[in-house]
Amino acid sequence: MTTLKSRLQEDLTEAIKARDELRSATLRLTLSAISKEEVAGKQARELSDDEVQKVIAKEAKKRREAAEAFAKGGRAEQARREQAEGEVLEAYLPQQLSDEELAAIVAEAVEEARAAGAEGPRAMGQVMKIVNPKVAGRAEGGRVAAAVKQRLAG
């Protein structure tokens, strides 16, 4: 069974052979971030696919934020580059939830939290604990928090 990391390495080799500069640069940086994570603790270790996915998600988020910053700064060329790199990384992440799917999961979690006695704004943490495992990797934290906040306020 191929791991996500080995798939990234194979795709990097293909991108280099195809002289696809954007993909090879993006995958190279991502693999470097994964390696850095592997040696970050007290002892070096191999990351699980879930952990690799978290690193990819973090890298994709960095690209989105950089693209927004460049766009606001009037640097369209760099914004497009960051966006394109983000799209390369998105291909390795699970399909993102639609707003409707996220809203349904949040609504269910709010009901579950209410049943457990959590009400109002204080229920936020309780609801997030229920929602996070259900959306793992398929929706960004900020997006989830906003949906929960909106549902609790409503």
Contacts in CASP RR format, 6 or more apart in sequence:
PFRMAT RR
TARGET T0000
AUTHOR 0000-0000-0000
METHOD contacts of the structure
MODEL  1
MTTLKSRLQEDLTEAIKARDELRSATLRLTLSAISKEEVAGKQARELSDD
EVQKVIAKEAKKRREAAEAFAKGGRAEQARREQAEGEVLEAYLPQQLSDE
ELAAIVAEAVEEARAAGAEGPRAMGQVMKIVNPKVAGRAEGGRVAAAVKQ
RLAG
2 10 0 8 1.000
3 49 0 8 1.000
3 52 0 8 1.000
4 49 0 8 1.000
4 52 0 8 1.000
4 53 0 8 1.000
4 56 0 8 1.000
4 92 0 8 1.000
5 31 0 8 1.000
5 34 0 8 1.000
5 46 0 8 1.000
5 47 0 8 1.000
5 49 0 8 1.000
5 52 0 8 1.000
7 92 0 8 1.000
8 27 0 8 1.000
8 30 0 8 1.000
8 31 0 8 1.000
8 34 0 8 1.000
8 52 0 8 1.000
8 92 0 8 1.000
9 31 0 8 1.000
11 23 0 8 1.000
11 27 0 8 1.000
12 23 0 8 1.000
12 24 0 8 1.000
12 27 0 8 1.000
12 28 0 8 1.000
12 31 0 8 1.000
15 23 0 8 1.000
15 24 0 8 1.000
15 27 0 8 1.000
16 24 0 8 1.000
22 81 0 8 1.000
22 84 0 8 1.000
22 85 0 8 1.000
22 88 0 8 1.000
23 88 0 8 1.000
25 85 0 8 1.000
26 85 0 8 1.000
26 86 0 8 1.000
26 88 0 8 1.000
26 89 0 8 1.000
27 88 0 8 1.000
29 59 0 8 1.000
30 55 0 8 1.000
30 56 0 8 1.000
30 59 0 8 1.000
30 89 0 8 1.000
33 55 0 8 1.000
33 58 0 8 1.000
33 59 0 8 1.000
34 47 0 8 1.000
34 52 0 8 1.000
34 55 0 8 1.000
37 47 0 8 1.000
37 51 0 8 1.000
37 55 0 8 1.000
38 44 0 8 1.000
38 45 0 8 1.000
38 46 0 8 1.000
38 47 0 8 1.000
47 55 0 8 1.000
50 136 0 8 1.000
53 92 0 8 1.000
53 93 0 8 1.000
53 94 0 8 1.000
53 137 0 8 1.000
54 137 0 8 1.000
56 89 0 8 1.000
56 92 0 8 1.000
56 93 0 8 1.000
57 93 0 8 1.000
57 137 0 8 1.000
57 140 0 8 1.000
59 86 0 8 1.000
59 89 0 8 1.000
60 86 0 8 1.000
60 89 0 8 1.000
60 90 0 8 1.000
60 93 0 8 1.000
61 140 0 8 1.000
63 82 0 8 1.000
63 83 0 8 1.000
63 85 0 8 1.000
63 86 0 8 1.000
63 89 0 8 1.000
64 82 0 8 1.000
64 83 0 8 1.000
64 86 0 8 1.000
66 78 0 8 1.000
66 82 0 8 1.000
67 79 0 8 1.000
67 80 0 8 1.000
67 82 0 8 1.000
67 83 0 8 1.000
67 86 0 8 1.000
68 79 0 8 1.000
70 76 0 8 1.000
70 78 0 8 1.000
70 79 0 8 1.000
70 82 0 8 1.000
71 79 0 8 1.000
90 96 0 8 1.000
93 137 0 8 1.000
94 137 0 8 1.000
94 138 0 8 1.000
95 138 0 8 1.000
96 138 0 8 1.000
96 139 0 8 1.000
97 105 0 8 1.000
97 135 0 8 1.000
97 138 0 8 1.000
97 139 0 8 1.000
99 147 0 8 1.000
102 135 0 8 1.000
102 139 0 8 1.000
102 143 0 8 1.000
102 144 0 8 1.000
102 147 0 8 1.000
103 147 0 8 1.000
103 151 0 8 1.000
105 131 0 8 1.000
105 134 0 8 1.000
105 135 0 8 1.000
106 127 0 8 1.000
106 131 0 8 1.000
106 144 0 8 1.000
106 147 0 8 1.000
106 148 0 8 1.000
106 151 0 8 1.000
107 151 0 8 1.000
109 127 0 8 1.000
109 130 0 8 1.000
109 131 0 8 1.000
109 134 0 8 1.000
109 148 0 8 1.000
110 123 0 8 1.000
110 127 0 8 1.000
110 148 0 8 1.000
110 151 0 8 1.000
110 152 0 8 1.000
112 127 0 8 1.000
112 130 0 8 1.000
113 123 0 8 1.000
113 126 0 8 1.000
113 127 0 8 1.000
113 130 0 8 1.000
114 123 0 8 1.000
116 126 0 8 1.000
118 125 0 8 1.000
118 126 0 8 1.000
118 127 0 8 1.000
120 152 0 8 1.000
121 152 0 8 1.000
121 153 0 8 1.000
123 152 0 8 1.000
124 145 0 8 1.000
124 148 0 8 1.000
124 149 0 8 1.000
124 152 0 8 1.000
127 148 0 8 1.000
127 151 0 8 1.000
127 152 0 8 1.000
128 144 0 8 1.000
128 145 0 8 1.000
128 148 0 8 1.000
131 144 0 8 1.000
131 148 0 8 1.000
132 144 0 8 1.000
135 144 0 8 1.000
END
